[in-house]
């Protein structure tokens, strides 16, 4: 199994090319998912409950 090593620039270009192959609907759905996740994470509150030994 041979692993091709890419530079950061080559990897970014490859991701951009893959993105251009997607339809507008796929792009919209992905952006919507990311937006919903961002909204959920911004409203999230992290609380810590101390462990109580019984």
Buried (B, 14 or more C-beta within 10 A) or exposed (E): EEEEEEEEEEEEEEEEEEEEEEEEEEEEEEEEEEEEEEEEEEEEEEEEEEEEEE
